Amino acid sequence: MWNPDSIMENLYHSYENKRLLQKQAENAEHTWVRLKQGLIKSLSAGIEEQDELRPVLIERTELEDHFRERIEFGTVWGFRVPAYVLLPKVLTERTAAVLALHGHGYGSRQIVGLHPDGTANTGKPDLHGNYALELVRRGFIVVVPEIVGFGDRRLAADQKDGQVGNSSCQTLASHLLLYGISLAGLRVQEARRALDYVLSREDVDPARVGCFGFSGGGLLAAYTAAIDERIKATVLCAFVNTFKGSIMQIRHCIDNYLPGVLEYSELPELLGLLAPRPLFIESGQQDPIFPIETMEVAIQYLRQVYAEADADEKLGVHLFEGVHEVNGSQSYPWLVEALET
């Protein structure tokens, strides 16, 4: 047979065996340090400098149950990032905040209750579930950055003729690869700058900052929280799995792939870096791109990691009847409790 299937399968297992042998030769603390340093190196390659935040308020809108601000701030390379900030109407003291990271779709407007053109969306929520709205209604300050490659931050060619919902992921990722930089790495660096902005606000309690990500936003939430312990609690929707069972078996967007990661880790091990901080995982049992079988493999590993850290109660899991979507029925109240005073 001339097809490469068996060779690729053998390649995966050879790297798996190398990782196992390396892990057996070190203690748990050394493993944790090695994994975190490996992830930091993968994500920060070629992105050493950062710009001043210099946040600017663009507009402020009063709605029935919250205020919605549109701001912009600096990240890296001269990028200015537009973001929505949702604020509860009553703020009497420093408040818990959530960095909300959207998935593939039409960008930040998709989770704050707006159509792509910025008009109010009063219809039934889509698969994103308007989770930024749900979070501000539970008392959080919610910051929703526009992730590069989506919405207003697409390349000009992808915004022609009124195109909606497409992305610039393929072009951005392939061009960045020529510089030795991953799109995931750039996005995580920007998420950390968004976190810097969150913590710069005088109305935010720095000890109570969480992160909530769906799908591609789940990747960003996971990797950002793994390397940045300023995030105290994390919710991952429709993302937790193994590399082997998800992005290596099913066609995914190129933004999911991190060069060299299998040299030092499979996905569940990277997620284990969040322990012992609170982590909640929700996933639809019929999700076609993050299969339930290998998602349960990842969860079993994480249960072991949290048990070894004496933090069993800080890991929450909700496997619901559904597809690739946000549910929220358990994750929203869990996050409220996790970020209580």
Buried (B, 14 or more C-beta within 10 A) or exposed (E): EEEEEEEEEEEBEEBEEEBEEBBEEEEEEEBBEBBBEBBBEBBBBEBEEBBEBEBEEEEEEEEEEBBBBBBBBBBBEEBEBBBBBBBBEEEEEBBBBBBBBBBBBBBBBBBBBBBBEEEEBEEEBBBBBBBBBBBBBBBBBBBBBBBBBBBBBBBEEBBEEEEEEBBBBBBBBEEBBEEEBBBBBBBBBBBBBBBBBBBEBEEBBEEBBBBBBBBBBBBBBBBBBBBBEBBBBBBBBBBBBBBBBBBBBEEBBBBBBBBEBBEBBBBBBBBBBBBBBBBBBBBBEEBEBBBBEBBBBBBEBBEEBBEEBEBEEBBBBBBBEBBBBBBBEBBBEBBBEBBEE
